[in-house]
């Protein structure tokens, strides 16, 4: 690889500041005082008496009276402080201990901490589960990390961790749950009973689940079950293709569901299956990465989509998801009767239909992109978007329309801190999803070749938008629209993407990476002329060359093949 420095910056409206900050485990968030007139971006450190200790990027800790913070921030501090105190008094469990019995006897508001090692779970009555969680409040089950704590399920276990009735404020995190193929039952890593009720506030996060029939399953035929978050998990190699087998994440009749920031690979029926979300609730599926869905074509029903949303009544947002090399429909929207929006989803290397709405309704859509596979398994069924109901042989007249006519076929779309940024014909709009209100940058650019967003630029706590034109690399402050421009020849730029503190530009067949701190530009020596798409997720780059998908480590340009270059 070759490295060079960008030329000196031409500052148009403001100066850059470069701040060094070591990101801690706590999230960087905006804190406001009780009047709403003062705000600060900082991480929570601790609560000492009536003083809240916060740390801003690159600055010393500050102490503020708890009573001076907004009501929402006070609530956050009390909840987070209480949770941290519970971790300090956690019961430590070793692989030789009886995990099922320990969790069954756990008191409310307690933490069960699994040490590093492998825990073997055998089936228990009444549901052949490894562990039953019921009549619990405030229980946290945590491991030493999904790379250190493994929970191994025997072949006869139906569900590793089974959630029953009367469960509130449950968190399961930092574990690796693994099945034992060949499976004799449709084992789920985490699941719920079909008759579970009175369940709310469940968080399933930072888990790895593999070699099971279903990764995570939350469903009820009784209810109520509500407020479920399934985030930051790695789910791979689910088994089977029949109903109840081959799912990554599956929810049914659950109110207020968030499925976000999950990596799902090699699911065989549905990578994400969200069904019958009740009315007057919300369903959010965003920033998930689905790779090689049914890569081997094991499921004969190609309409079993990577993401399937049948019979939903909830207000639904499907946004910023990536689907790479799906050997089935990418996104299927079926019999949905409430507000639904499809925003900035990228489907790359699609063999069949990219987006398949068959509701007979009109839905909001903005910035979605579908790149078809160069050699699809069945060309007659390969379409970017289709509203034709293939199994039933009829047209549904379903429509996808932008929230504003001015954003019909935008040139570039990205998202930052909950806002959308839409570029069309050189005009940049900041858009608030839902209300679709927008404001427009006073600057108009010509020959825009790419746009992306970067959070926490140079560890400053602030995000920026980056615009690439034929003649410049431009940083935009979305709060003020102030810009900073670097002259350069970017003619021939085809794609842009961003990872932590880097912007990546594919110009012709050469991949360039711009370090936003040093402004050094590094070039990959590999020829990417055949690349048809480039995106970034999980601090990695992914490129599609028409047949094969490649994962690239940005700092070293080390390349890994993640799908075979032949038609499955």
N, C-alpha and C positions, 0 to 999 in steps of 0.2 A: 504494500500500500504506500501511497505517497501523501505527504503532509505539506501544506503551505498555509500562509497567513492571509487573511482578508486584508484588503487595502484599508487605510484609515477611514473611519466612519464620518460621513457627512451628517451632522446633527441638525435636524430640521426644526424641532420644537422643544426638545428637552435633553438633558444629559443622562447618560446611563450611570447607575451606581452598581458596584459589584460587592455583594455582601456574602461572607462565608458563614454558613450555618449548618450544623450537624442535625439532620432531621431525627427527632426522637420518636418513640413509639406512639406518643399521643398525637392526634390529628391537629394540624394547623387550622384554626377556625377564627371567625370574626366575633369579637366580644363587644357588647354595647353597654353603655351605662343606663341607668334607670330612666333618663330623660330621652334617650335615643340620639342625643346630640354628639356623643363621643363614641368612637369605636377604635378597636385595636386588633390587629391580627397577631395571634399568639397561641402557644400550646399551654395546656393546663399542666402545672407541675405538682401542686399539692394544695390542700386546705389546712391552714394552721390557725386554730381558733376561729376567729371571724375574718381572717385575712386569706385572700386567694392569691396564690403565687403563680404568676404567668411568665412565660419567656417568649419574647419576640425574636424572629430570626436575626442573629448577629448582635443581639443586644443583651445586656444583663437582665436578670430576673427582676420583676417588679411585683410589689404586694399591693393589692387593692382591697378595700373593705367589701365583703360579700354583699352587704346591703345596698351598695352603690351600683351593683350590676343589674342588668335587666332581669325581669322575672324568669325568662327562658334560660338565661345564663346561670342564674341562681339554682334553678332546678337541675341543670346539667351538672354543676359543681357538686351538689349534694348527692346526686345519683352516682357520679363517677367516684367521688370520695368514698361512698359507702361500698361500692364494688371493689375498690382497691383495698379497703380494710378487710373485706372478706377474703381476698386472695392471700393476705398476710396470715390468715388463720386457717388456711386450707388443710384438709385432711389428705395426707400423702398416701397413695396406694401403689403397691408394687405388683409386678406380674404374678407373683405367687399368692396374692390375696384374692379373696372372693369378691370380684368387682360387682357382680349382680346383687349380692347380699348387702354390700356396703352402700350401693346407691338406693336399694330398697329401704334401708333404715336411715338414710340421710335426712337431716332436719331441714326446715325451711331456711332460706338465705344462707346456705352453706356452699362451700367449694370443694369438689373432689378433684385432686390433682394426680394424674397418672404419671409415673416416672417414665424415663426412657426404658425401652424394652418391648417385648411382644406379649400381649395379653391374649390368652386363648379363651374364646367364648363358646360354650356349649348351649344347646337348646334347653329352655325352661318352659314350663307351663304358665299361662294357659294358651300361648300363641306360638310356641316354639321360638321364642325370642331369646337373644343373648342377655339383654338387660331390659327390664320394664321400668318405665318412668311414669308414675301416676301419683296423684294427690301430692304434688310438690309445688312449692312456691319459692322462687328466687334461687333455684339450683343452677350451679355452674359446673360443668364437667370439662376439664381442660387437660391437655397433655403437655409434654415437654417440647412439642413441635411435630408437625406431620412427617418430618424426616427422622424423628427419634422415637416416637411412641406409636406402635402398631397394635391394632386390635384385629386379631385374626378370627374369622368366623368359620366354624365347622360346616361341613357340607349339609347338615340337617337344620341349620339355623335359618328361619324364615326372615327375621329382621335382627340386625345387630343391636341397635338401640330403638326400642319401641316406645312411642309416646301414647299413653292412655288418657284417661279422663282427669279433669281437674288439675291441669298443669298451667302454671303462670310464671312468666319471667324465667324461662329456661334458656340456657346457652350451652352449646356443645362446640368445642373449638380445639384446634391444634392437635388433631389426631389423624392417623392413617388407618382407615377401615378397609379390610381386604377380605374378599370371599375366597372360597376354596374350590375352583373348578376341578372336574366337571360338576356343575351344579345339579343337585337332585330336586331343588325347589327354587322358585323365583325369589331368591334371597335379595333383600334390600339392605343397604348399609344403615340407613336411618329411615324409619317409617312411623306411621300412626295406624291405630286400629280403625276399621271402617265405621265403627260406632262411637269413636271418641267425641267428647263434648267438653265444653267449658275449658278450652285451651286458648291461651292468648300470649302474645309477646314471646315468640320463640325465635332465637337467633342461632343459625347453623353456619359457622364461618371458619375459614382457614383449615378446612378438612381436605384430606385426600381419600377418595373412595374408588376402588377398582375391583375387577374380577367378580362382579355381582350382576344380578339381573336388572336391578334398579339402584341407582346411586342414592338419591334422596327422594322420599315419597311422603307427602303430607296430604291426607285426604280424609273426608268424613262423609257419611251419609246421614248424620244426625246433627252434629254441630251444637252450639257455635264454635268454630275454630277461626281465629283471626289474628292479624298482625304477625305475620311470619316473614322473616328475612333469611334468605339463602344467598350468601355472598362470599366471594373470595375463596371458592373451593376449586379443587382439581378433581374431575371425575372422568375416568377413562375405562375403556374396555368393558362395557356392559354386554351381557350375553342374551341371546334369544331374539326372536322377531315377533312372537305372538303377543296378544294382549297381556300386559303384566310383565313382559320381558323386554329388555333392550332399551330402557329409559335412562337418561342421565338425571334429569330433575322432573318430578311429576307432582303437580298439585291439583286438587279437585275440591270444589265447594269451599274454598278458603277465602275469607274476606281480608283484604288489604295485604297483598303479597308483593314482596320485593325480591326479584331474582337478578342479581347484578354481580359483575366482575368475576364470573366463573369461567373456568377453562374446561371444556368438555370435548373429549376425543374418542372416536370409535364407538359411538352409540349406534345401535342397529335398528331401533324402531323410531324413537323420538329422542333427540338430544334434550329438548325442553318441551314438556307437554303440560299446558295449563288449561284446565277444563272447568266449566261451570262456575266461574268466579261470580259470587252473588251480586245483585244490584246494590247500589248505594255503597260500593266499596271501590278500591283502587287496585289495579294490577300494573306493576311496572317491571318490564323485562329490558334491561339495558346494560350495555358494555360487557356482554358475554362474548366469548370466543369459542366458536364451534368448529372443530377441525375434523375432516375426513369422516363425515357422517355416513354410516353404512358404506364404507369405502369398497368392500368386497361385493356389494350388491346382494347380501344375504337375504334381505327382505324383498319378496316378490311384489309387494305393494309400494311402488315408487312414490305414491301420493302420501305415504307416511312421512311427513315433513320433518326436517331437522327441528323446526320450531312450529308447533301446532297449537292453535288457540280455538278449540271448538266450544260453542254454546256458552260463551262468556257474556255476562250481563254487567260486568264492572266497567268503570272508566279505565281504559287500557292504553298504556303507552309502551310501544316497542321501539327502542331507540339505541343507536350507536352500537349495534351488535355486528360482529363479523362472522361470516360463514364461509369457510374455505374448503373447497372440493366436496360439496355435498353430492352424494350419489342418490339423491331423492329431492323432492321439493325443498326449497330453502325455507320460506315462511308461508304457512297456510293460515288463512283467516276464515273461519267457518261459523255460520249461524251466530254472529255477534250482533247484539241489539242495543248496545250503548256506545258512547263516545269512544272511538279508537283512533289512535294516530300512529303512523309509521314514519320514523324520523331517522335519517342518516344511517340506515342499515346498509352494510356492504356484503354482497354475496359474490364470491369469487370462484370461478371454475365450476359453475353450475351445470350439471348434466341434464336436468329436467327443467321445471318451471322455477324461476327465481322467487317471485312473489305471487301467491295464488289466493286472491280474495274471491270467495264464492258465497258471500252473504246476501247478495242482491241489494246491497246498500252502498252508500257513498262514504268514504273514509278519508281523513286527512293524511296526506303523505308529502314529505319534503326531503329532498337530498338523498333518496335511496339509490343505490347503484347495483347493477347486476352485470357480471362478466361471465358469459357462457363458456363452457369448456370447448376447446378447439376440436375435440373428438368425443362428443357426447355419446353416452351408452345407447340412446335411442333418439336420433335427431328429430323425429317427428313430434316428440314431446318436449323438445328443448326450446323454451321461450323465456324471455326476461320477465314478462308479466303476462298472466292469463287469467281471465275470469270464467273460463269454460270449466264446467264441472265434468271432468273426464270420467270418473267412475259411473256417473249417471247419464252421461252423454247429452248435456244440455248447457246452454249459455245462461249465466246468472245476471248479467248486466251490472255487476259490481264495478265500482269506480274508485279510483284513487285520485284525489285532487289536492293541490297545494292550498294552504290556509289563506294565501294572498296570490292573486294572479301574477303579480310582479315576480314571484319566485318560481314560476313555471320553468322547468329545466334550468336550474341554477348551474353556474360554472363550478363552484366550489362551496362546500359546507363543512364547518367544523364546530366543535362545542367546547366551551370553557366555563367552568364554575356555574353550570346550570343554564347558561345562555347559549343560543345558537348564533353562529355568524355565517351569513349567506352572502356570497359574492356572485354578482351577475353583471356582466358587461362593464366591469371595473368599479361598480358601486357596491360598497360593503354595508350591510345592515346587521345590527344586533337585534335578535328576535327573542322575546320571552315566550317559551313554549306554553301552550294552554290558552293564554289570552291573545297570543300572536301580535301583541303590540311590538313596535320596533322603533329604533332610531337609526339614523343614517350617518355614516362618516362624512365629514365635509370634503374629504379627499377622494378624487376619482383617479383610478389607475388605468393605464393602457397596457395591453399585451400581458395580462396576468396569466401565469402558467401554473401556479399552485398556491395553496394556502393551508396552514395548519395552526394549531394552538399548542402552547407549552405552559404547564402549570409551574408555579414556584420557580420562576426563571432566576438563575444564579442564586438560588436559595434565598431570594428576597421576600418570599411569601406572595408575590404578585404574579399573575399570569399575563401572557402576551400573545398576540396574533402575529403570525409571520406570513408575509405576502412575497411571492417570487414573481418578478416580471422579467422580460427579456433583458433589462438593463440594470436591475437592482434587487437587492435582498433587503426587505423592509420589515422593521419591527413596529407594531402598532400597540399602543396602550389603549385597551378598550374602554377604560373609564373616562379618559380625556380626549381620545382620538389623536393624541400626540404621536409623532412618528420619528423614527430614526432610520436612516437609509444608508446602505452600503452599495456603492456602484460596483457593477460586475456584469460579465457576459453570461447570462443564463438562458440564452437562446437554445431552443431544443429541449427545454425541461419538459418532462412528461408526467412526473409524479412527485409529490412531496409528502413527508410524514414526519412525525416527531416522537422522540423518546426523551428520557430525563435529560434536560439541559442540552439537547441536540436537535437540530433540524436536518433531515436527510432529503437530498434532492437527486432524483434520477434524471440526468441530462444525457439524452441519447442513450448509449449503452453503458455510461459511467455513473456509478453511485458515489455521490459526494456527501460527506457528513460534516456539518458545521457545528463546532463546539461554541456554545453561546457565552462561555466565560472568557476563553482565550481568543475566540474568533478564528481559531485554526480550522482549516478545511482539509479533511483527509479523503483520499480517493481509494476506492476499492479497485483492485487490479482485474477482477473478474468482469467479463463482458456480459452485460445484462440487456443486450439489444433486443432479445426475444421477450423480455418482460412485458406482460400485458397489464399488470397491476402491482401496486406496492401499498402496504399499510403497516401500521405499528400497533402492537398490543403487548402488555406485560413487559415493556422495555425491550422488546425484540422487534425486528423488522421481518415482514413476510412478503415474499415476491412470488408471483405466479407467471410462468412462462408460456402459458397456453395449454400445457399438459401437466407439469409438475409444480409443486409448491415447495418453496425453500424458506427456511428460517435463518436469519442472519443476526449475529451478535454485533451491535453497532460499533463498539470500540475496537474490535479486532477483525471484523468482517468475516469471522468464521461462519461457514455455511453448512446447514444441515438439511438434507432432503427429508421432507415430512409427508410426501405422498409420492407414489410411484409414477413415473413418466409414461405409463401405459394406461389405456382405458380399463377400468376394473371389469 
